[in-house]
């Protein structure tokens, strides 16, 4: 197996869902390939954090019971239990997908907001404002009467010691 094939199997490896034969091959490759090893630990970390954030979101017992009740009558208790476990897992997976989608959406919004702020700050030059300089003096404003010259401040009385 090459690195790509190994990496395709990392999620299954982390979930311990690999066939024994594949598992041996993947582990052998990981022992020899530092790149795939670090990819594996990256995925492991991510998977663990998603699982932790989902700890409180397990489907309720009532939901599980409803699923069991919907199973065919003839199903053995073991089969029913297996179905229930599958339903539980499915619920977790769709929750995980939902969480990932929400996180990505938030990230996209954050990036968009940042990008916009950056553009507004230093990007395009400000729009030219109509220059009123060339316009004739507005007739509305009467020429202000010359401000009376302030009377010269009386000389401070000499207060020489
Ligand atoms: Zn590799």
Boltz pocket constraint, residues with backbone or C-beta under 6 A from the ligand:
constraints:
  - pocket:
      binder: B
      contacts: [[A, 2], [A, 3], [A, 6], [A, 29], [A, 33], [A, 35], [A, 36]]
      max_distance: 6.0
